[in-house]
Amino acid sequence: LAGMDDGAAAAIGWQLASRSEHPVSRAIAAGLPAAAANGVQNLQALPGRGVQAEIAGQRWLLGNLRLMREQGLLTDDLAALLAEHEQQGRSVTLLADDQAVRALFAVADPLRPHARAAIAQLRALGVHPLVLSGDNPATVRAVAAEAGITGEQDARGGLLPEDKQGALAALQASRGPTGMTGDGINDAPALARADVGFAMGGAHGTAMATETADVVLMHDDLRRIPDTIALSQRTHHVLWQNIALALGVKAVFFMLALL
């Protein structure tokens, strides 16, 4: 974008992104050349929006469209540019100071390997899959459709952490027991609200997600979720089978004792 040198924007973007645990921020940091981060001060996470910090005495923001709209920095031209990226399934993060948006970073969000197979296996187990994301709705719908999840109510974007938590509460009221899968700090409230929370990638997920979840999957293979559900269903069946057998044996011996 106009008003700032690309190299300077990349350096400031890396300094902010490298200090965030959000997956998109990690992708941005990995794609930019490393820069000295000694001048970053007063770093503050803005849940569901991004981060802000002071660099050389100036406030900088690195975040999503919601954050820029709240700061009054969104222009019609910028909104049109963002829409182009979003329609292609890209997640866009914006870098801004107090005056204007200075740069944007577009990150493609490819599906995890075997995502479509995992969705099919969940449906075969009677599980109805949905996507709840803080990303923009257009990108969420595009990625969800690629995974085999269609329908506006099944692919919801633009959600803050508390919105995800509220969506889980509504699903529990309407559909019954509900599970949640996540790996980021913004997923923690929903993981805590769910009947069963699955934290993805024990080695790569955020500490808050792994501490909040009921189950931590040590690999990023989504097929481990239906495997875990299928295993629990088999265990449940065996437990009831053992209980029924034990009670049956006791009933037989009781009748023999009476005779």
C-alpha positions, 0 to 999 in steps of 0.5 A: 500500500502507498505511504510506506516502504515495503521493506519497512512494512515487512520489518514491522510486520515481522516484529509484531507477528513473531510475538503472536501465537496465532496460526496466521501470525506464525505464517506471516512471520515465517514468510517475512525476513527476520528483523531485530525486535528489540524496539517492541514495547507494550505488546498487547494481544487483542483477542479476535482482532490482532495485536498492538505494540509501540515501536520507536515510540509509535503505536502499530496495529497488526490485525484483521478487518474488524480491528481496522473498522473499529479504529476508523481506518477502513476505506472503500478502496481498502475494503474492495481490495480485501474483498478480492483476496477473500473471494480467493480464500485468503486470510488478510492481516493488516498493518496500520499506525494511527493514521492509516493502513500501511500494508496488508499480508494475504495468507492462503489457508490450505486444508490440513491433509486428509481434512475431507476424509476426516469430515466424511468419517465424522458424518459416518459416525453421526456427527454434524461438523461445523466451522466456527472461525474468526476469519472473514466469512468469505474465506471461511465459506471457501475453505469449508466448502473445499473440506466438504462443509457447505451451508451458511450456518455450517461455516460461520466466520467473523467470530470473536472468542465469546461469539464462538462460546455463544455458538457452542451454547446454542448448539448444545441447547438445540443439538445436544452434546457438542465437541469443539476442536481448536488450537489457538488462544481464541478457541479456548473459551469454546473449548471450555464450553464444549462437552468435549474439547479437542486441542490439535497438535500438542507440539504446535498448539497454544498452551492455553488451548492444550490446558483447556481441552479435555483431549490433546491430539499430539498430531495435526491429523484431523482423522484422529478426531473420528478415531477418538470418537469411534474408540470411545463409542466402542469403549462405551459399548464394551462397558455396558456389555460387561455391566450387563454380563455381570448383572446377568451372572449375579441374577443367575446365582441369586436364582440358584441360591433361592432354589 
